[in-house]
């Protein structure tokens, strides 16, 4: 009996010793090497991967008081306690002579929209973020008010085709045109019309003095969350082609997409890194964790005859995040409403909370993606 007890004690000691052994865990990260000057304009085809991956976190709940409607992320108390604040949307140039732009990297969210000549321009949305150097600011286009209206935002532009600004205001979107320095200012290192810049907080002060109303109850861009089980892999490289003159390429780089552009107006038609530049002269490549592509019918605006993209109704949508993608349909009943995304199973798509870069692309544009 004593011998049995001794053997049992030995066994228990061995088991305890095994359970307390330390295990070394090696974490590996994969970095996608990118040439930030030039990448090859290779032919890309859409690839589909049947392997489904999941991003599920049912604990996420959007809090409109403490979270950003443009990113779905929780804000620091020193930021959300400053609310209510106005949404300001700056119309930023994307002409060859306007690059590198400023402020796109600092905005809450960016929308990219087709304009005439096959080029694009941006709407840089500011609510909780700030910048002393946003630009170059250019003129309004007919698609703009339909995208700014859901947030009660103020559109900041350098003018517009005759008749367009009154039409935008009739849609319930206030428009701020060029005002004097230091609120808005022209820089000497760029030629007009690519040299108008603004300070977001001085614009806010100016708007306050003018007595503009603002929307205190903002809905998010669309549904945010991680409760999503139907992601597909195979989207480390995403190509968005607006026209023969403008193609955007996003490549995964350390859980962010880095942006490259092919400009048909450039003498050297090749993909180059699309950079930003700060007021202090620091430059870096534009990046975003999430790329959303909303496609709608192309039409000519009745007042200006300028090309515009319809963003009310239904159409295809694609969401790209960390090398994964979801395809579905966007729905929107009116310009005062946010977008709703539905997947192919007719379930609401929850977009991962992060900065959003949103392409407003015509139906005849191309969206291609591949593993490399």
N, C-alpha and C positions, 0 to 999 in steps of 0.2 A: 504493500500500500504506500509506504514511504517512497519506494522507488518510482511508483506511478506518479505520485505528486511531484517528485523532482523532475521527471520527464515533462510533465504538463507545464511546470514553471519555465523550463528551458524553451519549450515551444512558444509560449506566450511572449517571452523576452525576444525571441527571434522575430516574431510577427510585429511587435512594437517597433523594433529596430528597423524593419523594412518599411513600415508605414511612415517613419520619420525621416527617411532618406530624402535629401534635397534633389530637385530635378531642375537642371538648367534649361531654360527656354530661350531659343534663339529666334529673334524677330527679324524677318527679312523684308526689305522693301525693294521694289523695282522702280527704277527711274527711267523714264523714256527720254532718250537723248534727242535734243532738238537743236538744230542750227537756227539761231535767232536772226540770221540775216536772210538766208535763202533756203527754201525747200523745193524739192522737185515737184513739178506739176504733173504728177503721174495720173494715169487713167484709173479711176476709182469706180468700183461697182458695189451696189448694195449687197451686204451679206446678212444672212439671218442665222442665228444660233438658237437651236431648240432648247438648249440648257437654260433653265429658268433659275434666276437668283432672287434673293429676297432682301428687302430692306424693311423690316417690320419692327415698329415700336408703337404699340397701341397706347402708350402713356402720353403721347404728344397731344396737346390741346392748344389750339390757337387762342391767345389772349390779346384782344385788340388794344387793351390799355398798355400792355407792357411789351408787345412784340411789334415788329415792323410789318406793315401790310405788303411791302415790296420784297421782303426776304423770308418772312415767317420765323425769323430768329428773335430770341429774347434780347432785349436791350438792357444796358446798365441803367440803374435807377437815375443817375445824373443826366441821362439822355431822355428817358420817357417822362420824367417829372417836368421837363420843359414844355410838354404838350399842353394845350393844343397848338399845333404848328401847321402852316400851310404847305401843301404840295406844290412845288415849283418844277416845271418841265422846261428845260432849256433845249432849243433846237440847235443841234451841233452839226457843223459841216463835215462832209467826208470827201471833199474834193482832194485830188492829188496834192494841191498846194496848201491844204489845210492840215496835213499830217506832219508831225505827230500832234494829235489833239490833246487837250487838257481837260481834266475833270471827269472823263468817262470812268476812270479807275476809282474815283471817289464817290460816284453817284450811288444811291440806294439801288437803282435798277436802270438798265439801258434797253431801249427798243430801237431796232434798226429797220428803216422803212425805205422802200423803193421810191425814187424820184425820177425826173426826166433824164434822158440820156443814158439810161441803164445804170445810173449811180444810186447810192444810198445816202441817207442822212440819219441822224440819231435823235432820239428824245432821251435826255439824261434827267431822270427823276430824282429830286431831292426832297426828303422829308426830315429825317433824323440826321443825315450826313451833311457835311458842309465842305465848301471849297472856296478858296480865295481866287481861283483861276480856272474858270470854265469857258471853253471856246475851241475854235472860233464859232461864234453864234451866227446863224444864217436865217433865211426867211422861212415862213410857215408854208406848209403844204396841206392839201385837203384831208389827208388821212389823220393829221395830228389831233384835231378836236375830238374825234371818236375814241382816241386812246387816252386822252387827258380827262375827259368828262367824268368817268366813274369815280375819280378821286377829288372832284371839286377843285382841280388844280388850276394854276395860272400858267399860261404858255408864254415863255419869254423868247422873243424873236427879234430879227433885225429888219423886219418888214415882210411884205408878201405881194403876190400878184394882185393887181387892182380888183377890189371887190371881195377878196377872200377874208380879210380880217373882220369886216362887218358881219360876214356870214358865220365866221367862227364864234363871234360874240353872241349872235342870235341863237346859237346852239347851247349857250350857257357856259361858255369857256372864256374867262377874262384873258386879255392879251396885253402883255407889256412889251412895247417896242423900245428901241434904243433910247436910253437916258444918259445924262452927262456923268462924267467921272466924279468920284471914284466908284460909283455903283456899277457902271459899265464903262469900259475904256478900250481904246484902240492902241495896239502895240506897234512899235516902229519896226520890228524885225519881220513883220509880215505885210504883204500888200493887200489893200482893199480888193474885194470884200471879205477876205479871209483873215481879218485882224481884230474882230470885235470880241471882247472877253468880259466876264462879269465875276463879281464876288457874291456868293449866295447869300451871306448874311446881310450885306448892304442892300441887296435886292429885297430881302425880307423887310428891312427897315423902311425902304422906300414904299413898298406895298402897304405897310402899316399906316404910313403917313397919308396915303391916298384913300384909305378907308375901305379896302377890298374886304369882302366877306371871305370866310374860309370854312371848309367842311371839317367838323370835329368828330364825325362818326364814319371812319374809313373802313371799307371792306378790303380784304386781301386781294391781290392780283387774281388768284385762283386758290383752290384748296391746297394747303400745305400739309405735309406729314410724312411719316415713314412707314405707314401701314400699307405697304405695296408689295405684292408677292409675284408679280408677272414681269419683272425686268428681264430683258434679254442681253446677253453679252455680245461683244463684237463691234463696239463703237468707240475705239480709241482714236479714230480719225473721222471727223465729220466735215463734209463739204456742202456748203450752201451756195448755190449759184443763182444770183438774181438775174443776170443777163450776160451777154457776151463780154460786157465791160467790167462786171463786178462779181468776183467769186471769193467767198470767205472760207477759210479752212481752219478748223479747230483740232488741236492735237493734245491728247492727255499728257500732262506733265505734273507729276506729284499731286494727284487728286484734283488738279485744276485743268481746264482746257486753256491752252495758249492759242492766241489768234494770229493768223497769217492772212494776207490778202493778195489776190491777183487783180491788178488794175489794168484794164484794156487801154486806158489812156496813157499809161506809162510807156516811155520809149523802150524799156526792157520789160517785156511782159513775162514776169515770173513771180512766184509766190515769195513774198517778203514778210518778215515779222512786222506786225502792226503795233507800233509803240505809242505810249503816252509820254508827255513831258510835263514836269511840274514848273511852277513859277520860279523855283530855285535852279532849274536846269537839269534836275534828275530825270532820267529816262528809263523806261522798262517796258516789257511786252504786256499788252492787255491780256487779262486772264479772267476766267469765271468758272465756278464749279458746275454750273448748270446752264445748258443751252436749250431754249425752247423755240420751236419753229411752228408758227401759226400761218397757214396758207388760206388765202381767200381770192375771189375773182378779181381780176384787174379790170378797171373801168376808167373812163375819162371824166373828170369832174365837170359838172354842168357849167359852173361859173368860170373856171379857169382853163378848162380843157386839159389840165395836167393829169398824168397817170396817177391813179389812186388804187388802194387795195381795200376791198370790202371786208369789214371786221364785225358785221352784224349778220347773224344767221347761223350757218353751220359750215364746217370745213375740216380738213385733216390737220392733225397736230402730232408733233413728235417731240419727245423730251429726252435729252441726253444728259447723263450724270455719271461721272467717274467710269467712263468706258462702257456704260450700259444704256439701254434705250427702251422706251415704251412708245407704241403707236396708238393713236386713237382719233377722236373727233372733238373739236371745240364747238361750243354752243354759246350763243349770246342773243338775247331778245331785243336789246336796245343799247344805245351808246352810253347810257348812264349806268349800265350793269357791268360787273366784272365777267371774265371768261369762266366757263365751266368746261372741264376736260373729262371725257368719257372714254374708257378703254374699249377694246374689242369685245369684252365680256359685258359691256353696258354698265360697268361700275365706275364710280368717281375715281379719277386719277389723283393721287396725292403726290404733289411735287416736293422733292426734298428741300427743306428750309436751307436757303443759301442765297447768295447774290444770283440774280436771274438776268441772262442776256437773251432778249426775245427778238427773234427775227419775224418781221411781218412780211411774208413772202407771197408773191402771186402764185396762182395755181400752176402756171406754166414754168415756174422756177423749179430747180432741181435740188433734192436733198439726198445725198449719198453718204454711206458710212462703211467703214471697214475696220478690221482688227488692227491693221498697221497703216 
